[in-house]
Amino acid sequence: MNSPKIERALVSVSDKTGLVEFARELVTLGVEIYASGGSRRHLEEAGIPVREVAAYTGFPEMLDGRIKTLHPKIHGGILARRDRPDDLAALAQQGILPFELVIVNLYPFQQTVARDGATVDEAIENIDIGGPTLIRAAAKNH
């Protein structure tokens, strides 16, 4: 499978280590970056041009951040097959932009539950839903 030129990246990370440097390189390569809440703020604070996922989807983050990237405009942009005119037509019809790169890491569930005094509520909030979903969508189109 030929890799498409990377024009657009989606960023949604829990651990932001090295993110600014990576994003800065992407920008120098002409990649447009879209990011969810905390990732967007982190990049903006470093002066990296970034677009907010919620502004793009027209749907705010909700349920205390439990829903950030679970939206057809995100997953359609990841899952669309670039070699299928019908997929590309569907994106255009729905105003969906393709994402060629997904940058994601998962909530620190294992570290959270291993910590002395960790509560069940903390453990539950560290069960990542959006991250694994993004990984699976990206893997399906690799």
N, CA, C and O atoms as a GROMACS GRO file, in nm:
protein
  568
    1MET      N    1   0.085  -0.119   0.000
    1MET     CA    2   0.000   0.000   0.000
    1MET      C    3   0.089   0.124   0.000
    1MET      O    4   0.181   0.134   0.081
    2ASN      N    5   0.063   0.219  -0.089
    2ASN     CA    6   0.138   0.343  -0.092
    2ASN      C    7   0.089   0.435   0.019
    2ASN      O    8  -0.031   0.449   0.042
    3SER      N    9   0.184   0.497   0.088
    3SER     CA   10   0.148   0.590   0.193
    3SER      C   11   0.113   0.725   0.130
    3SER      O   12   0.187   0.775   0.046
    4PRO      N   13   0.000   0.783   0.171
    4PRO     CA   14  -0.037   0.914   0.117
    4PRO      C   15   0.052   1.023   0.177
    4PRO      O   16   0.110   1.005   0.284
    5LYS      N   17   0.062   1.134   0.108
    5LYS     CA   18   0.132   1.250   0.163
    5LYS      C   19   0.056   1.293   0.288
    5LYS      O   20  -0.067   1.299   0.289
    6ILE      N   21   0.130   1.322   0.393
    6ILE     CA   22   0.066   1.364   0.518
    6ILE      C   23   0.037   1.514   0.510
    6ILE      O   24   0.128   1.597   0.513
    7GLU      N   25  -0.091   1.546   0.501
    7GLU     CA   26  -0.135   1.685   0.497
    7GLU      C   27  -0.197   1.728   0.629
    7GLU      O   28  -0.194   1.846   0.665
    8ARG      N   29  -0.252   1.631   0.702
    8ARG     CA   30  -0.330   1.663   0.821
    8ARG      C   31  -0.304   1.558   0.928
    8ARG      O   32  -0.304   1.438   0.900
    9ALA      N   33  -0.281   1.604   1.052
    9ALA     CA   34  -0.258   1.512   1.164
    9ALA      C   35  -0.360   1.539   1.273
    9ALA      O   36  -0.400   1.653   1.296
   10LEU      N   37  -0.400   1.432   1.340
   10LEU     CA   38  -0.488   1.441   1.456
   10LEU      C   39  -0.406   1.406   1.579
   10LEU      O   40  -0.339   1.304   1.583
   11VAL      N   41  -0.412   1.493   1.680
   11VAL     CA   42  -0.336   1.472   1.803
   11VAL      C   43  -0.432   1.463   1.921
   11VAL      O   44  -0.514   1.552   1.942
   12SER      N   45  -0.419   1.355   1.997
   12SER     CA   46  -0.496   1.339   2.121
   12SER      C   47  -0.412   1.252   2.214
   12SER      O   48  -0.419   1.129   2.209
   13VAL      N   49  -0.334   1.317   2.300
   13VAL     CA   50  -0.241   1.244   2.385
   13VAL      C   51  -0.262   1.276   2.532
   13VAL      O   52  -0.301   1.386   2.569
   14SER      N   53  -0.236   1.176   2.613
   14SER     CA   54  -0.237   1.193   2.758
   14SER      C   55  -0.098   1.237   2.804
   14SER      O   56  -0.084   1.336   2.876
   15ASP      N   57   0.005   1.164   2.762
   15ASP     CA   58   0.144   1.198   2.793
   15ASP      C   59   0.196   1.288   2.681
   15ASP      O   60   0.209   1.244   2.566
   16LYS      N   61   0.225   1.412   2.715
   16LYS     CA   62   0.263   1.510   2.614
   16LYS      C   63   0.415   1.522   2.596
   16LYS      O   64   0.462   1.615   2.530
   17THR      N   65   0.491   1.430   2.653
   17THR     CA   66   0.637   1.432   2.640
   17THR      C   67   0.677   1.430   2.493
   17THR      O   68   0.636   1.342   2.418
   18GLY      N   69   0.758   1.527   2.452
   18GLY     CA   70   0.809   1.533   2.315
   18GLY      C   71   0.710   1.581   2.211
   18GLY      O   72   0.743   1.591   2.093
   19LEU      N   73   0.588   1.612   2.254
   19LEU     CA   74   0.484   1.650   2.157
   19LEU      C   75   0.517   1.780   2.085
   19LEU      O   76   0.500   1.789   1.964
   20VAL      N   77   0.564   1.880   2.158
   20VAL     CA   78   0.591   2.010   2.097
   20VAL      C   79   0.696   1.998   1.988
   20VAL      O   80   0.680   2.052   1.879
   21GLU      N   81   0.804   1.926   2.016
   21GLU     CA   82   0.911   1.911   1.918
   21GLU      C   83   0.861   1.836   1.794
   21GLU      O   84   0.891   1.874   1.681
   22PHE      N   85   0.786   1.731   1.817
   22PHE     CA   86   0.731   1.653   1.705
   22PHE      C   87   0.636   1.739   1.621
   22PHE      O   88   0.645   1.741   1.499
   23ALA      N   89   0.546   1.810   1.688
   23ALA     CA   90   0.450   1.894   1.618
   23ALA      C   91   0.520   2.006   1.542
   23ALA      O   92   0.479   2.042   1.431
   24ARG      N   93   0.624   2.062   1.601
   24ARG     CA   94   0.697   2.170   1.534
   24ARG      C   95   0.756   2.119   1.401
   24ARG      O   96   0.753   2.189   1.300
   25GLU      N   97   0.809   1.997   1.402
   25GLU     CA   98   0.863   1.938   1.279
   25GLU      C   99   0.753   1.914   1.176
   25GLU      O  100   0.772   1.937   1.057
   26LEU      N  101   0.638   1.868   1.223
   26LEU     CA  102   0.525   1.847   1.131
   26LEU      C  103   0.486   1.978   1.064
   26LEU      O  104   0.463   1.982   0.943
   27VAL      N  105   0.479   2.084   1.142
   27VAL     CA  106   0.441   2.215   1.086
   27VAL      C  107   0.543   2.260   0.982
   27VAL      O  108   0.505   2.315   0.879
   28THR      N  109   0.672   2.236   1.007
   28THR     CA  110   0.773   2.275   0.907
   28THR      C  111   0.757   2.196   0.777
   28THR      O  112   0.798   2.241   0.670
   29LEU      N  113   0.696   2.078   0.787
   29LEU     CA  114   0.669   1.996   0.668
   29LEU      C  115   0.535   2.031   0.602
   29LEU      O  116   0.496   1.969   0.503
   30GLY      N  117   0.466   2.130   0.658
   30GLY     CA  118   0.339   2.174   0.600
   30GLY      C  119   0.218   2.096   0.646
   30GLY      O  120   0.112   2.104   0.583
   31VAL      N  121   0.231   2.021   0.755
   31VAL     CA  122   0.119   1.942   0.807
   31VAL      C  123   0.030   2.030   0.893
   31VAL      O  124   0.078   2.103   0.980
   32GLU      N  125  -0.100   2.022   0.868
   32GLU     CA  126  -0.200   2.094   0.947
   32GLU      C  127  -0.238   2.005   1.066
   32GLU      O  128  -0.268   1.887   1.050
   33ILE      N  129  -0.235   2.063   1.186
   33ILE     CA  130  -0.258   1.985   1.307
   33ILE      C  131  -0.393   2.019   1.369
   33ILE      O  132  -0.428   2.135   1.387
   34TYR      N  133  -0.467   1.913   1.401
   34TYR     CA  134  -0.593   1.922   1.475
   34TYR      C  135  -0.570   1.849   1.606
   34TYR      O  136  -0.510   1.742   1.608
   35ALA      N  137  -0.618   1.906   1.717
   35ALA     CA  138  -0.594   1.842   1.847
   35ALA      C  139  -0.713   1.862   1.940
   35ALA      O  140  -0.786   1.960   1.932
   36SER      N  141  -0.729   1.763   2.028
   36SER     CA  142  -0.833   1.771   2.130
   36SER      C  143  -0.784   1.858   2.246
   36SER      O  144  -0.666   1.892   2.253
   37GLY      N  145  -0.875   1.893   2.336
   37GLY     CA  146  -0.856   1.987   2.446
   37GLY      C  147  -0.718   2.009   2.503
   37GLY      O  148  -0.653   2.109   2.471
   38GLY      N  149  -0.672   1.917   2.588
   38GLY     CA  150  -0.544   1.935   2.656
   38GLY      C  151  -0.427   1.935   2.561
   38GLY      O  152  -0.331   2.011   2.580
   39SER      N  153  -0.432   1.854   2.460
   39SER     CA  154  -0.325   1.851   2.359
   39SER      C  155  -0.321   1.983   2.283
   39SER      O  156  -0.214   2.037   2.256
   40ARG      N  157  -0.438   2.034   2.248
   40ARG     CA  158  -0.445   2.163   2.177
   40ARG      C  159  -0.386   2.275   2.263
   40ARG      O  160  -0.306   2.355   2.215
   41ARG      N  161  -0.427   2.280   2.390
   41ARG     CA  162  -0.375   2.385   2.480
   41ARG      C  163  -0.223   2.376   2.492
   41ARG      O  164  -0.154   2.478   2.487
   42HIS      N  165  -0.172   2.255   2.507
   42HIS     CA  166  -0.028   2.234   2.521
   42HIS      C  167   0.046   2.286   2.397
   42HIS      O  168   0.149   2.353   2.410
   43LEU      N  169  -0.005   2.256   2.280
   43LEU     CA  170   0.058   2.302   2.157
   43LEU      C  171   0.045   2.453   2.139
   43LEU      O  172   0.140   2.519   2.099
   44GLU      N  173  -0.072   2.507   2.168
   44GLU     CA  174  -0.092   2.652   2.156
   44GLU      C  175   0.002   2.728   2.248
   44GLU      O  176   0.060   2.829   2.208
   45GLU      N  177   0.018   2.679   2.372
   45GLU     CA  178   0.107   2.745   2.467
   45GLU      C  179   0.251   2.748   2.418
   45GLU      O  180   0.328   2.836   2.456
   46ALA      N  181   0.287   2.652   2.334
   46ALA     CA  182   0.422   2.646   2.277
   46ALA      C  183   0.432   2.722   2.145
   46ALA      O  184   0.537   2.723   2.080
   47GLY      N  185   0.321   2.786   2.104
   47GLY     CA  186   0.322   2.863   1.981
   47GLY      C  187   0.305   2.782   1.854
   47GLY      O  188   0.334   2.830   1.745
   48ILE      N  189   0.258   2.658   1.868
   48ILE     CA  190   0.235   2.572   1.752
   48ILE      C  191   0.096   2.601   1.695
   48ILE      O  192  -0.002   2.599   1.771
   49PRO      N  193   0.084   2.628   1.566
   49PRO     CA  194  -0.050   2.648   1.509
   49PRO      C  195  -0.128   2.517   1.512
   49PRO      O  196  -0.081   2.413   1.465
   50VAL      N  197  -0.247   2.524   1.567
   50VAL     CA  198  -0.328   2.404   1.585
   50VAL      C  199  -0.475   2.440   1.576
   50VAL      O  200  -0.516   2.549   1.616
   51ARG      N  201  -0.553   2.349   1.523
   51ARG     CA  202  -0.698   2.367   1.515
   51ARG      C  203  -0.764   2.276   1.618
   51ARG      O  204  -0.719   2.164   1.642
   52GLU      N  205  -0.869   2.325   1.678
   52GLU     CA  206  -0.939   2.250   1.783
   52GLU      C  207  -1.036   2.149   1.722
   52GLU      O  208  -1.114   2.182   1.633
   53VAL      N  209  -1.029   2.026   1.771
   53VAL     CA  210  -1.119   1.920   1.723
   53VAL      C  211  -1.265   1.962   1.739
   53VAL      O  212  -1.344   1.945   1.647
   54ALA      N  213  -1.300   2.015   1.855
   54ALA     CA  214  -1.440   2.053   1.881
   54ALA      C  215  -1.488   2.160   1.782
   54ALA      O  216  -1.603   2.156   1.739
   55ALA      N  217  -1.403   2.254   1.748
   55ALA     CA  218  -1.442   2.357   1.651
   55ALA      C  219  -1.462   2.295   1.513
   55ALA      O  220  -1.553   2.334   1.440
   56TYR      N  221  -1.377   2.200   1.478
   56TYR     CA  222  -1.389   2.133   1.348
   56TYR      C  223  -1.515   2.048   1.340
   56TYR      O  224  -1.587   2.053   1.240
   57THR      N  225  -1.543   1.970   1.445
   57THR     CA  226  -1.660   1.882   1.440
   57THR      C  227  -1.790   1.957   1.463
   57THR      O  228  -1.897   1.910   1.424
   58GLY      N  229  -1.781   2.074   1.527
   58GLY     CA  230  -1.902   2.146   1.565
   58GLY      C  231  -1.970   2.083   1.685
   58GLY      O  232  -2.087   2.109   1.712
   59PHE      N  233  -1.894   2.001   1.757
   59PHE     CA  234  -1.949   1.928   1.872
   59PHE      C  235  -1.851   1.942   1.987
   59PHE      O  236  -1.735   1.902   1.973
   60PRO      N  237  -1.894   1.997   2.100
   60PRO     CA  238  -1.800   2.021   2.210
   60PRO      C  239  -1.757   1.892   2.280
   60PRO      O  240  -1.826   1.791   2.277
   61GLU      N  241  -1.640   1.901   2.345
   61GLU     CA  242  -1.604   1.792   2.436
   61GLU      C  243  -1.711   1.790   2.543
   61GLU      O  244  -1.763   1.894   2.582
   62MET      N  245  -1.743   1.669   2.590
   62MET     CA  246  -1.849   1.661   2.691
   62MET      C  247  -1.824   1.549   2.790
   62MET      O  248  -1.729   1.471   2.775
   63LEU      N  249  -1.908   1.542   2.890
   63LEU     CA  250  -1.901   1.441   2.996
   63LEU      C  251  -1.764   1.444   3.063
   63LEU      O  252  -1.700   1.340   3.080
   64ASP      N  253  -1.720   1.564   3.100
   64ASP     CA  254  -1.590   1.584   3.166
   64ASP      C  255  -1.475   1.525   3.086
   64ASP      O  256  -1.384   1.465   3.142
   65GLY      N  257  -1.480   1.540   2.955
   65GLY     CA  258  -1.372   1.494   2.869
   65GLY      C  259  -1.382   1.350   2.825
   65GLY      O  260  -1.293   1.299   2.756
   66ARG      N  261  -1.488   1.282   2.864
   66ARG     CA  262  -1.503   1.142   2.820
   66ARG      C  263  -1.526   1.132   2.670
   66ARG      O  264  -1.491   1.032   2.608
   67ILE      N  265  -1.584   1.235   2.612
   67ILE     CA  266  -1.607   1.237   2.466
   67ILE      C  267  -1.532   1.356   2.409
   67ILE      O  268  -1.565   1.472   2.435
   68LYS      N  269  -1.429   1.325   2.329
   68LYS     CA  270  -1.349   1.428   2.264
   68LYS      C  271  -1.339   1.403   2.114
   68LYS      O  272  -1.365   1.492   2.033
   69THR      N  273  -1.301   1.282   2.078
   69THR     CA  274  -1.272   1.251   1.937
   69THR      C  275  -1.369   1.149   1.878
   69THR      O  276  -1.354   1.109   1.762
   70LEU      N  277  -1.468   1.108   1.954
   70LEU     CA  278  -1.564   1.009   1.904
   70LEU      C  279  -1.671   1.080   1.821
   70LEU      O  280  -1.778   1.114   1.870
   71HIS      N  281  -1.638   1.101   1.693
   71HIS     CA  282  -1.727   1.176   1.605
   71HIS      C  283  -1.702   1.131   1.460
   71HIS      O  284  -1.588   1.103   1.424
   72PRO      N  285  -1.808   1.124   1.378
   72PRO     CA  286  -1.791   1.081   1.238
   72PRO      C  287  -1.693   1.168   1.158
   72PRO      O  288  -1.628   1.118   1.066
   73LYS      N  289  -1.683   1.298   1.191
   73LYS     CA  290  -1.589   1.382   1.117
   73LYS      C  291  -1.444   1.343   1.147
   73LYS      O  292  -1.355   1.367   1.066
   74ILE      N  293  -1.422   1.285   1.262
   74ILE     CA  294  -1.288   1.237   1.296
   74ILE      C  295  -1.266   1.098   1.237
   74ILE      O  296  -1.171   1.075   1.163
   75HIS      N  297  -1.354   1.006   1.270
   75HIS     CA  298  -1.333   0.867   1.228
   75HIS      C  299  -1.353   0.848   1.077
   75HIS      O  300  -1.288   0.763   1.017
   76GLY      N  301  -1.442   0.926   1.017
   76GLY     CA  302  -1.455   0.921   0.872
   76GLY      C  303  -1.327   0.966   0.804
   76GLY      O  304  -1.285   0.908   0.704
   77GLY      N  305  -1.265   1.070   0.859
   77GLY     CA  306  -1.140   1.122   0.804
   77GLY      C  307  -1.024   1.026   0.818
   77GLY      O  308  -0.930   1.029   0.738
   78ILE      N  309  -1.029   0.940   0.919
   78ILE     CA  310  -0.924   0.839   0.938
   78ILE      C  311  -0.952   0.715   0.855
   78ILE      O  312  -0.862   0.659   0.793
   79LEU      N  313  -1.077   0.672   0.853
   79LEU     CA  314  -1.114   0.544   0.791
   79LEU      C  315  -1.132   0.548   0.639
   79LEU      O  316  -1.126   0.444   0.574
   80ALA      N  317  -1.153   0.666   0.583
   80ALA     CA  318  -1.176   0.674   0.438
   80ALA      C  319  -1.056   0.619   0.362
   80ALA      O  320  -0.941   0.652   0.391
   81ARG      N  321  -1.086   0.535   0.263
   81ARG     CA  322  -0.981   0.476   0.179
   81ARG      C  323  -0.949   0.573   0.066
   81ARG      O  324  -1.035   0.606  -0.016
   82ARG      N  325  -0.824   0.618   0.062
   82ARG     CA  326  -0.783   0.721  -0.033
   82ARG      C  327  -0.787   0.673  -0.178
   82ARG      O  328  -0.790   0.754  -0.270
   83ASP      N  329  -0.788   0.541  -0.197
   83ASP     CA  330  -0.791   0.487  -0.334
   83ASP      C  331  -0.933   0.455  -0.380
   83ASP      O  332  -0.952   0.396  -0.486
   84ARG      N  333  -1.032   0.494  -0.301
   84ARG     CA  334  -1.172   0.467  -0.335
   84ARG      C  335  -1.245   0.598  -0.363
   84ARG      O  336  -1.272   0.675  -0.271
   85PRO      N  337  -1.277   0.625  -0.489
   85PRO     CA  338  -1.348   0.748  -0.522
   85PRO      C  339  -1.479   0.764  -0.444
   85PRO      O  340  -1.517   0.876  -0.410
   86ASP      N  341  -1.548   0.653  -0.416
   86ASP     CA  342  -1.674   0.664  -0.342
   86ASP      C  343  -1.649   0.709  -0.197
   86ASP      O  344  -1.728   0.785  -0.142
   87ASP      N  345  -1.540   0.664  -0.136
   87ASP     CA  346  -1.506   0.710  -0.001
   87ASP      C  347  -1.474   0.860  -0.003
   87ASP      O  348  -1.521   0.935   0.082
   88LEU      N  349  -1.394   0.901  -0.100
   88LEU     CA  350  -1.356   1.042  -0.109
   88LEU      C  351  -1.477   1.130  -0.139
   88LEU      O  352  -1.487   1.242  -0.089
   89ALA      N  353  -1.569   1.080  -0.220
   89ALA     CA  354  -1.692   1.154  -0.248
   89ALA      C  355  -1.777   1.167  -0.122
   89ALA      O  356  -1.837   1.272  -0.098
   90ALA      N  357  -1.783   1.061  -0.042
   90ALA     CA  358  -1.859   1.067   0.083
   90ALA      C  359  -1.798   1.170   0.178
   90ALA      O  360  -1.871   1.243   0.244
   91LEU      N  361  -1.666   1.175   0.185
   91LEU     CA  362  -1.601   1.276   0.269
   91LEU      C  363  -1.640   1.416   0.222
   91LEU      O  364  -1.680   1.500   0.302
   92ALA      N  365  -1.628   1.439   0.092
   92ALA     CA  366  -1.661   1.571   0.037
   92ALA      C  367  -1.806   1.607   0.063
   92ALA      O  368  -1.837   1.721   0.098
   93GLN      N  369  -1.895   1.511   0.044
   93GLN     CA  370  -2.039   1.536   0.063
   93GLN      C  371  -2.069   1.576   0.208
   93GLN      O  372  -2.158   1.658   0.232
   94GLN      N  373  -1.996   1.518   0.303
   94GLN     CA  374  -2.022   1.545   0.444
   94GLN      C  375  -1.930   1.652   0.503
   94GLN      O  376  -1.938   1.682   0.622
   95GLY      N  377  -1.844   1.710   0.421
   95GLY     CA  378  -1.751   1.812   0.471
   95GLY      C  379  -1.648   1.756   0.567
   95GLY      O  380  -1.608   1.822   0.663
   96ILE      N  381  -1.603   1.633   0.540
   96ILE     CA  382  -1.506   1.566   0.627
   96ILE      C  383  -1.368   1.575   0.564
   96ILE      O  384  -1.350   1.546   0.445
   97LEU      N  385  -1.271   1.615   0.644
   97LEU     CA  386  -1.133   1.624   0.600
   97LEU      C  387  -1.060   1.493   0.628
   97LEU      O  388  -1.082   1.433   0.734
   98PRO      N  389  -0.974   1.447   0.538
   98PRO     CA  390  -0.897   1.325   0.566
   98PRO      C  391  -0.783   1.353   0.664
   98PRO      O  392  -0.721   1.459   0.662
   99PHE      N  393  -0.757   1.256   0.751
   99PHE     CA  394  -0.642   1.260   0.843
   99PHE      C  395  -0.548   1.148   0.802
   99PHE      O  396  -0.584   1.031   0.804
  100GLU      N  397  -0.426   1.184   0.763
  100GLU     CA  398  -0.328   1.085   0.721
  100GLU      C  399  -0.241   1.037   0.837
  100GLU      O  400  -0.174   0.934   0.826
  101LEU      N  401  -0.242   1.110   0.948
  101LEU     CA  402  -0.157   1.076   1.062
  101LEU      C  403  -0.237   1.092   1.190
  101LEU      O  404  -0.304   1.193   1.210
  102VAL      N  405  -0.228   0.992   1.276
  102VAL     CA  406  -0.293   0.996   1.408
  102VAL      C  407  -0.184   0.984   1.513
  102VAL      O  408  -0.105   0.889   1.512
  103ILE      N  409  -0.180   1.080   1.603
  103ILE     CA  410  -0.082   1.081   1.712
  103ILE      C  411  -0.160   1.066   1.841
  103ILE      O  412  -0.234   1.155   1.881
  104VAL      N  413  -0.143   0.952   1.906
  104VAL     CA  414  -0.224   0.921   2.023
  104VAL      C  415  -0.143   0.834   2.119
  104VAL      O  416  -0.062   0.752   2.076
  105ASN      N  417  -0.165   0.854   2.247
  105ASN     CA  418  -0.121   0.757   2.347
  105ASN      C  419  -0.234   0.744   2.448
  105ASN      O  420  -0.327   0.824   2.448
  106LEU      N  421  -0.226   0.645   2.531
  106LEU     CA  422  -0.340   0.609   2.615
  106LEU      C  423  -0.327   0.661   2.758
  106LEU      O  424  -0.217   0.690   2.805
  107TYR      N  425  -0.440   0.672   2.824
  107TYR     CA  426  -0.441   0.710   2.964
  107TYR      C  427  -0.355   0.612   3.044
  107TYR      O  428  -0.346   0.495   3.007
  108PRO      N  429  -0.293   0.658   3.151
  108PRO     CA  430  -0.203   0.572   3.230
  108PRO      C  431  -0.277   0.480   3.327
  108PRO      O  432  -0.259   0.489   3.448
  109PHE      N  433  -0.361   0.393   3.273
  109PHE     CA  434  -0.443   0.306   3.357
  109PHE      C  435  -0.358   0.221   3.452
  109PHE      O  436  -0.385   0.218   3.572
  110GLN      N  437  -0.258   0.154   3.399
  110GLN     CA  438  -0.177   0.064   3.482
  110GLN      C  439  -0.108   0.139   3.595
  110GLN      O  440  -0.106   0.091   3.708
  111GLN      N  441  -0.053   0.256   3.565
  111GLN     CA  442   0.012   0.337   3.669
  111GLN      C  443  -0.090   0.384   3.772
  111GLN      O  444  -0.060   0.388   3.891
  112THR      N  445  -0.206   0.419   3.726
  112THR     CA  446  -0.310   0.468   3.818
  112THR      C  447  -0.352   0.360   3.916
  112THR      O  448  -0.356   0.384   4.036
  113VAL      N  449  -0.382   0.241   3.867
  113VAL     CA  450  -0.431   0.136   3.956
  113VAL      C  451  -0.320   0.080   4.044
  113VAL      O  452  -0.349   0.021   4.148
  114ALA      N  453  -0.194   0.096   4.005
  114ALA     CA  454  -0.082   0.047   4.086
  114ALA      C  455  -0.048   0.142   4.200
  114ALA      O  456   0.024   0.104   4.293
  115ARG      N  457  -0.097   0.264   4.193
  115ARG     CA  458  -0.066   0.365   4.294
  115ARG      C  459  -0.137   0.334   4.425
  115ARG      O  460  -0.256   0.302   4.425
  116ASP      N  461  -0.066   0.345   4.537
  116ASP     CA  462  -0.129   0.327   4.669
  116ASP      C  463  -0.242   0.428   4.686
  116ASP      O  464  -0.224   0.547   4.660
  117GLY      N  465  -0.354   0.381   4.728
  117GLY     CA  466  -0.468   0.468   4.753
  117GLY      C  467  -0.552   0.500   4.631
  117GLY      O  468  -0.646   0.578   4.640
  118ALA      N  469  -0.520   0.441   4.518
  118ALA     CA  470  -0.601   0.466   4.397
  118ALA      C  471  -0.743   0.418   4.422
  118ALA      O  472  -0.766   0.311   4.477
  119THR      N  473  -0.838   0.500   4.380
  119THR     CA  474  -0.978   0.466   4.401
  119THR      C  475  -1.036   0.398   4.277
  119THR      O  476  -0.979   0.406   4.168
  120VAL      N  477  -1.148   0.334   4.296
  120VAL     CA  478  -1.218   0.273   4.183
  120VAL      C  479  -1.257   0.381   4.083
  120VAL      O  480  -1.246   0.360   3.962
  121ASP      N  481  -1.303   0.496   4.132
  121ASP     CA  482  -1.341   0.604   4.041
  121ASP      C  483  -1.222   0.651   3.957
  121ASP      O  484  -1.237   0.677   3.838
  122GLU      N  485  -1.104   0.663   4.019
  122GLU     CA  486  -0.985   0.702   3.943
  122GLU      C  487  -0.952   0.597   3.837
  122GLU      O  488  -0.918   0.630   3.723
  123ALA      N  489  -0.964   0.472   3.874
  123ALA     CA  490  -0.937   0.364   3.779
  123ALA      C  491  -1.035   0.372   3.662
  123ALA      O  492  -0.995   0.362   3.546
  124ILE      N  493  -1.161   0.389   3.693
  124ILE     CA  494  -1.263   0.397   3.588
  124ILE      C  495  -1.236   0.513   3.493
  124ILE      O  496  -1.247   0.497   3.371
  125GLU      N  497  -1.199   0.628   3.547
  125GLU     CA  498  -1.173   0.745   3.461
  125GLU      C  499  -1.047   0.728   3.378
  125GLU      O  500  -1.027   0.803   3.282
  126ASN      N  501  -0.963   0.632   3.410
  126ASN     CA  502  -0.842   0.606   3.333
  126ASN      C  503  -0.858   0.489   3.237
  126ASN      O  504  -0.760   0.439   3.181
  127ILE      N  505  -0.981   0.444   3.218
  127ILE     CA  506  -1.010   0.348   3.112
  127ILE      C  507  -1.031   0.430   2.985
  127ILE      O  508  -1.131   0.501   2.971
  128ASP      N  509  -0.938   0.421   2.894
  128ASP     CA  510  -0.941   0.503   2.773
  128ASP      C  511  -1.033   0.439   2.669
  128ASP      O  512  -1.024   0.320   2.641
  129ILE      N  513  -1.121   0.519   2.613
  129ILE     CA  514  -1.213   0.474   2.508
  129ILE      C  515  -1.171   0.534   2.373
  129ILE      O  516  -1.153   0.462   2.275
  130GLY      N  517  -1.156   0.665   2.370
  130GLY     CA  518  -1.124   0.733   2.244
  130GLY      C  519  -0.988   0.696   2.188
  130GLY      O  520  -0.974   0.677   2.067
  131GLY      N  521  -0.887   0.684   2.275
  131GLY     CA  522  -0.752   0.650   2.229
  131GLY      C  523  -0.746   0.517   2.155
  131GLY      O  524  -0.699   0.512   2.041
  132PRO      N  525  -0.793   0.408   2.218
  132PRO     CA  526  -0.792   0.280   2.146
  132PRO      C  527  -0.875   0.283   2.018
  132PRO      O  528  -0.841   0.217   1.920
  133THR      N  529  -0.984   0.359   2.020
  133THR     CA  530  -1.067   0.369   1.900
  133THR      C  531  -0.991   0.437   1.787
  133THR      O  532  -0.998   0.394   1.672
  134LEU      N  533  -0.916   0.543   1.820
  134LEU     CA  534  -0.834   0.610   1.719
  134LEU      C  535  -0.725   0.517   1.666
  134LEU      O  536  -0.699   0.513   1.546
  135ILE      N  537  -0.662   0.442   1.756
  135ILE     CA  538  -0.556   0.349   1.714
  135ILE      C  539  -0.612   0.244   1.620
  135ILE      O  540  -0.551   0.213   1.517
  136ARG      N  541  -0.726   0.189   1.654
  136ARG     CA  542  -0.786   0.084   1.569
  136ARG      C  543  -0.826   0.140   1.432
  136ARG      O  544  -0.807   0.074   1.330
  137ALA      N  545  -0.883   0.260   1.431
  137ALA     CA  546  -0.921   0.321   1.303
  137ALA      C  547  -0.797   0.346   1.217
  137ALA      O  548  -0.797   0.317   1.097
  138ALA      N  549  -0.692   0.399   1.278
  138ALA     CA  550  -0.569   0.426   1.203
  138ALA      C  551  -0.506   0.297   1.153
  138ALA      O  552  -0.456   0.291   1.040
  139ALA      N  553  -0.507   0.194   1.237
  139ALA     CA  554  -0.449   0.065   1.197
  139ALA      C  555  -0.526   0.005   1.079
  139ALA      O  556  -0.466  -0.059   0.992
  140LYS      N  557  -0.655   0.024   1.078
  140LYS     CA  558  -0.737  -0.031   0.969
  140LYS      C  559  -0.700   0.031   0.835
  140LYS      O  560  -0.717  -0.031   0.730
  141ASN      N  561  -0.650   0.153   0.838
  141ASN     CA  562  -0.617   0.221   0.712
  141ASN      C  563  -0.467   0.233   0.688
  141ASN      O  564  -0.424   0.313   0.606
  142HIS      N  565  -0.389   0.154   0.760
  142HIS     CA  566  -0.243   0.160   0.739
  142HIS      C  567  -0.206   0.070   0.623
  142HIS      O  568  -0.088   0.060   0.588
   0.00000   0.00000   0.00000
